[in-house]
Amino acid sequence: MSTPNPSSTPRKFGGTPAQIKSALTFYKVLSWATGIMLLLLVLEMIFKYFWQLELFVGGTLIDGTANTLGMFNRAEVAGGINISLMILIVHGWMYVVYLFADFRLWSMMRWPFMRFITIALGGVVPFLSFFVEKKVHKEVEAELARFPKAAKRY
């Protein structure tokens, strides 16, 4: 028995074209949101580690005045909401959802595992998520157009 030629093997996806487009939209939204949060995180880290400043809403300053919104050293503010800390937390959880979106798209497209890893790195390196998202979007659209009758894997 001979092995089939890989070029003659039909392309199979892990979902219907509608499911793949839905996963692509979900990935696109999370890619942009994670990229924006990562840029905010980098900005927050610069202020925190170079000038020891964090963004606070509310609270009371050392001299007794009320704070509405401002950049202060953590020791200068009592109470209030630390927006810098919230940026850290939101980005962390948003990256987890970004990984889920990456996994969903990767599994539906049936790409190699290294593709999952390279897409996942888009949420770790500043600005990279925007470029990776654009490239992935083009490739998914091209594959869906090239194989319009591709069968689902199940």
N, C-alpha and C positions, 0 to 999 in steps of 0.2 A: 504494500500500500504506500503510495507516495504522499508526501506532505504537501498541503496546498500552498500555492504561491501567496506570500503576504499581500501582494498588490491586488490579487483576485479575491481576498477575503473581505467580505463586506464590513463597513465601519459600524460598530455598535456603540450606542450611548447608554448611559445609565438611567435615562428618563426620556420622556417625550420632548419634542422641541419647545412646547409651552412650559414644561417644567424646567428645562434648561434656561430658557429666557427669564423665568421667574428667579431662578438661582443667580443668574447673571445680574439682574437688577438688584437683588438683595446684596450681592457682593459689591456692586458698584456703590451703593449707598453707604455700606459699612466701610469701604475703602476710603471714600472721601471723608466720612466722619472720623475715622481713626487717624487719617493723615492730618486733619485739622487739629484734633486733640493732641497728637504728637508734637505738632508745632507749638501749641500752647504749652505743652509740658517742657519743651526745650527752653522756651522763653521764661517759664517759671523757674526752671533750674538755674538759668543764668542769673536771674535776680537773687535767687536764694543763696547760691554758692559764691557769687562775686561780691554782692552787697548785703547779704544776710537780710533780705527783704522778702516779705510774703504779703499777699493780698488778703486783707481782712474786710469783712462787712460787719458793721455793728461792733459792740463791745465798748470798753472804756480804756482810754490811754492812761499811762502812768501819772500824768499831771491831773487826771480827773475829768478831762473833757471827753465828751461822747464822740465816738467814731462812726461815721456813716459808711465811708468806703475809702480805703487807702492802703498804701504799701508801708509796712512797718516791720521792725524786728519782732520776732515772736515774743520776746520778753517785755516789749512795750505795750502789749495789748492784753487786757483781761476780758474773757468772754468773747463774744462775737463768733462769726463763722469764718474759718480759714479757707478761702477760695482756692488757694494754692494746693492745699491738701485734697480738696475735692477734685481738682484737675488730675492729680495723681490717681485717685481712686477711679474716677470715671474713665480715664484712658485705659487703665488696667482691665476693667471689666469690658470696655468696648473692644479691646484687643481680643479678649476671649470670644466675643461674639463674631469678630472679624475672622478668627480662626475657624469658627463654625461655618461661616459663609464660604470661606476658602475651601474647607473640607467638602461642603455640599456641592459646590461647583466642580471641584476636582473629581469627586466620585461620579458625578453625572457625566462628565466628559471622558472619564476613564483614561486619564493621563497617568504618566509614570509618577512614582512617589517623589522624586526630586522636584518635580513641577510644583507639588504641594508645598515643599520647603521653600522654594524660591518665591512663591506667591506670599507665603507667611512672612518672609523677611520684609515685605513691603510695609508692614505695620510697625517695623522696628527702626528703620532708617528714615530720618526726616526727608520729606519730599518724594521718597521712592514709591509710596503707595499710589501717588497720582500717575506716575509713569507706568508702573506695573498694571494698574487698572486699565489704562488706555490700551496697552499691548494685549492684555488678556481679553478685553472686550472685542478687539478686532479679530483675534484668533478664534474666539468662540463663534462670532458671527460668520467668519469665513468657513469654519468647519460645518456649521449648520447649513450654510448655502451650498457647500461642496457635496454634502451627503444628505440631501433632503428626504430620502427614503430610508435613512439608517434605522435599523431595528433597535428596539429597547433590548437591554441585556437579559431581561426576564420575560 
